[in-house]
Amino acid sequence: MNLGMPAVPDVLAPRRKSRQINVGKVKVGGDAPVSVQSMTTTKTHDINATLQQIAELTASGCEIVRVACPTDKDAEALKIIAMKSQIPVIADIHFQPKYVFQAIDAGCGAVRVNPGNIRKFDDKVGEIAKAASDAGVSLRIGVNAGSLDRRLLEKYGKATPEALAESAVWEASLFEEHGFHDFKISVKHNDPVVMVKAYRLLAERGDWPLHLGVTEAGPAFQGTIKSATAFGILLSEGIGDTIRVSLSAPPAEEVKVGHQILQSLNLRQRTLEIVSCPSCGRAQVDVYSLADSVTEGLKDMTVPLRVAVMGCVVNGPGEARDADLGVASGNGKGQIFVKGEVIKTVPEAEIVATLIEEANRIADEMGPDAQVGTAQVVTA
């Protein structure tokens, strides 16, 4: 069945040409798809809890996971976690350079280093480069507005885009002087405008793979808006090779938002998309309840399917006809459309059950190979 999904989706701009690195088994940069990351919230030394959360993140679509490593106990746990995780593990290192070497020895897929707060970091670059190269481990140079090198704060007065970019370029040059190129860069800021400008500067300066992130983005709603805004700008310009949505929320929510952003830009295959009416005095049915009920009923479905839940005679028939599956509601009943054809008319009370039944029938016809990704809800 042809569900109307484009074989080669339109994108706003071609991807920036970046070098490619490996984060464990996941390729980042080059022609690799933009990957979605998150970070555990557990104490890393609680191995069982950390592995459980990694398993939950993996099930939600997370492709790379980062774990904090602030203590000796956390560093000692990395080997077991890296070995048992189904997705590559990145060790997040601050302050203590010794943990960088322990993470490399533990077999982590990559190590995130923060030049702004690791003691005498620049003096350790050669040793880190050699250890990472010998082990086949990549790095992330993670510059952060909240922990920018003191020298740059004195020069610029605050964490400006220029300060963030200069810090990253300087650290990149140190690794490259030692012949080490297997790293990506992030320059995170809590202000999307500053963050976008910093990444644009980096994109002009070199071909490093770029990890996008708005740091300390805030609670779920605010953080989602900030991340979607910043990522949407940069990814639409072809900038960005892997993303982490930072939310004050369960990490699986970060993954969900990340996939939705990529799907909205056609950087991932669109999966279940529910198109529904916004608030409108023309609606002749309770569209809010209908849309919520259909969304809940199809929450576990991930086939590339567009479902329209419409509540008035103005846009309803057209939207329902253009969707793979849809309903145009009014006067206590709903016309059910499949691929542009009316297949039946049902009472309003049966609309939800009918849409769910038809969606499941279409999914069964498509087969299990089509069921990947996460759901998307869009208001018309």
N, C-alpha and C positions, 0 to 999 in steps of 0.2 A: 504494500500500500504506500502510495506517495503522500506523505504528510506535509508537503510544502516546505520542507526545510532545505535551504540552499546547500548544494554540494560544496561550493566555495563561497563562504559568507563574505559580504561586503565589510570592509573595515575602513576607518577614517583615514588611516595613514599606514604605510608599510612600516614594519618593525625596524627600529634602529639596528644597525649591524654591530653586534657586540661579540666579543670572544666567548667561547663556550667553556664552562668548567663542569666538573662533576661534584655533586653533593651526595656522596654515597652512590646509589643507583640512579639518582635523578639528575638529568642534565639541565643546566641553567645557562641561559644566554644562547647566542647563535640562533639557530632555527628551532630550538626547543620551545614547546608551549610555555606560556607564562604559568609558573607554578604557584600554589597556594600554601602558605605556611601558617603555623600558629605556635603557641608556647604553652607548656604545661603550667598549672598553678600549684601543683603539689610540691612538697619538699622532696627534692631529687633523691635524697638518701633514703626516703621511704620508697623502696624499689617497687613493691607491689602496687602501691597507690599510683606511682608514676607510670608504670607499665599499663595499668588499667585505664588511666586517662589517655595515654597514647593510643591504646586500642580503640577507645571511643572516638578520638580525633580521626584515626585512620578510617573508621566506619563512616564518619561524616564527610570524608573526601579530602582530608588533610594529606599533603604529599611530602612535607618536610616538617619536623617538629623540633623546637628548641627547648632545652632544659637549663634551668639556672644552676650555677655551680659556685656558690659563694663560700663553701666550707670544705675542709678535708673530707668529711663524710660524704659530701655530694660528689667530689672528685672520685672517691673510691667506688661509688655506685655506678659510674659511667660505663664501665666495661660490660656489666651485666645488662644494663639498659640498652646500650648500643647493639649488643648481640641479640637480644630478644625482641627489639622493636621491629615491626614490619616495614616501617618507613625510616629514612635516614634521620639520624639524631645530630643536632647541632648543640655543642656545649657553649653556654653563654658565660664568658669570662670577664670579670672586672677585678681591678685592684692587684690581684696576685698573679704574676707571670708564671709561677710554677704550675698553676692549674691548666695553662695552655698546653704544656708538655704532657701533663697527665691525660688530658682529653685526647690528644693525638695518639698517645700510647694505648688508650682505651678502645680505639677503633671507631671513634665518632666519624660521621660523614663529613663534618666540617666543624670549625671552631669560630665563634664570633669573638673578636677582640675589640676592645674599646680603647683606642690610643689615648683618649683624654684622661683616663683614670687608672691605667695600669702603670705601676711604678717602673720608672726608667724603661718605658716600652721601647723607645727608639734604639736603646742600647741592646735590646734583645732580638731585634728584627732578624739579624743574620741567623741566630740559633733557631728561632721559630721557623724561618723559611726552610732551613735545612731539614729540621725534624718533620715538618709538614710534607715537604717534597719526598723525603725518604719513605714516608708512610702512605703517600698518595692521598693526603687529606687536604681539602681546600679550606680557605679562610673567608670570613666576612670582615672587612674593615668597617666597623659600625660607629660612625661619628654621630653624636647625639647632642642636641642643643643644651640639654641639662648637664652635660659633663664635658663641655668643650675644653680643649687645652687652654690653660691659663694664659699662655703667650698670645693666643689668638683673641681671647677676650680682651686683653690689654690693647691689642692692635685695633680691633674693630669696635670695642665698647660693649658689644653684645653678640649673640649668636645670629649674625646676618647670613644671608645666602652665600655671600662671598667668603665669610669666615668658615662656614661648614664645608664649602667646596675646597677651599685652600687646605684645610686640615686633611681631607680625604686624599687630595692629589699629592700632598707631601708624603703621607704614609704609603700611598701606592708607589711612589717613586723609590722609597727606601726598599721595599720588597723587590721591585723590578731591578734595582741595582745589584741585588743578590741572585738575579735570574729566576725569581719566583713570580709566576703570573697567574696561579690558580686561586684567584680571589675575586670576590664581588664586593661592591661598596654600597653602603647606605648612608644617607645624610638626613636624619630624622629631626623634625621639629613639630611642635604642637599646633603651629599656625600653618594651614594648608598653603597660603600664598607664599610664605617664606620657603616652605618645603619644596613647592613646585619650582620656584626660581633656583634653588640650590641644585636640584636634579637637572634642570636645563643647563646650568653651568657645567656640571659634570659630564653630561652627554656631549657637550661640545669639546671637552678637553681630552677625552680618550675613549677607548672601546671596551672599557670594563663592563661586565654584567652589573646591572643595578637592581638592588633590592629596595622596593618601594615601601614606605611606611610613614604614617603620621603618628608620632609618638604621643603618649598620654592624650589620646584623642577624646577620652571621656566616656560617660555612660553609653549604653547601647545605641540610643537614638542619635545623640549628638555625635558620637564617634563614627557611626555609620555614615552620617551626612558628611562629616569632614573627610573621611577616607574616600567615599564615593566621589566627592568633588575633586580632591587632589589626584586620585588614581585615574579618574575619568579624563582629566586634562592631560596628564602625562601619557597614559596608555593610548589616548586618541592621537597623540603626536608620535607614537611608536616607541616611547621611552618606558622601559621597565621590563624586567625579565623574571622577577618573582615578587610576590606581595605578601605582606602580613597586615591584616586589619587589627589594630590595637583597640580593644574595647574593655571597659570595666564590666565584663559579662563573662559567662562561661565560654571557654575557648572554642567550643564547637560552633558558637554563634559567629565567631570571627571567620571561621571557615565558610560557613553558610553565606555570609555577606561577601566574602572574597570571591566565591564562585559566581554569585549573582552579578557582581561588577563585571567580571570577565565575560559572562554570558551577554550582558546588556550591550557590550562593545563587540560582540561576535568574535571574541577571542577564545571562547569555548562554545561547544555545541549547545544551543538553547535546548532546554529539556521541557519539563512541564511548565506551561505558561498560562495563567488564568487571566483573561481580559474581562474586566467588569466595569459597570457604570460607576461614575462618581456620584456625589450628592446632586440631586436634580429634581425639580418639582414635576417633571414630566413622567417620572417613574410610576408605574401602575402596580408594582409589587415591591416587597421589602428586599431590595437588591443587596443591602448590607448582609442580611441574614442568609440569603441565597448564596452569595459569594463566600461567606465564612463557612457555611456548611459544606459547599462543594470543595473548598480548599482543605477543610479538615478531612473530608472523605477521601481525598486523593493525595494526602500528605506523603504517603509512602510510595507514590508512583513517580517514576523518573524517566518515563519515555519522552521523546521529543514530540509533544502534543500541545496544541494551542486550543484552550477551551474558553469560549466566550459566554459570560453570564450577563445578559442584557435585560433592562427593565422598561424600555419604552419603545414606541413605534417609530421614533425618528431615526435613531442609529441602530436600534436593536437588530432588525432583520439583516442589515448590511454587515454588521460585525459578526453576527452568528453565521452568516453565509460564508464569510471569508475565513473563519476559523476551521480547524479540523473537526471540532465538535462544538456545538453551541446551542443556546436557547434564546429565543426572543419572547419575552414575557409580557403579558398584559391581559386585562379583563379576566383575571382568575385562572389563566391557563398559560401554557408555554409551547411554542413550536420548537421541536428538536431538529437541529440541522446536523448532518454528517457530510463533510466535504461539499458543502454548498447546497445539499438537497434536503428538503424537509422529509423526515422519515416517519414522524408521528406528532400528534398534538396531545399533551397530557394536562391534567388538572395541576394547578399551582402546587398542591401538596405533594405531587409526585415528581416534580422537576428535579430535585436533588438526587433522589434515588435513581431516576432515569439517566441523568448525566453520569453518575458514578458507574452504573451498569454498562453504559455505552463506552465509557473510557476504558473500563477493564476489558471489554470485548476487543477494542482496538489494540490495547496493549498485548493481549494474548495473540492476536494475529501478527503483531510485530515480532514477538519472540523475546527471550530473555536477553539477547545480546544488545538490544536497544536500551535496556534499563540501566542508564548511568547518569550520574549528576544529581541535581537538587531541583526543587520546585521553584517556580517564579510566579508572583502575583502582580498583575499590572491593572491599574484602573484606567478606563478609557476616557 
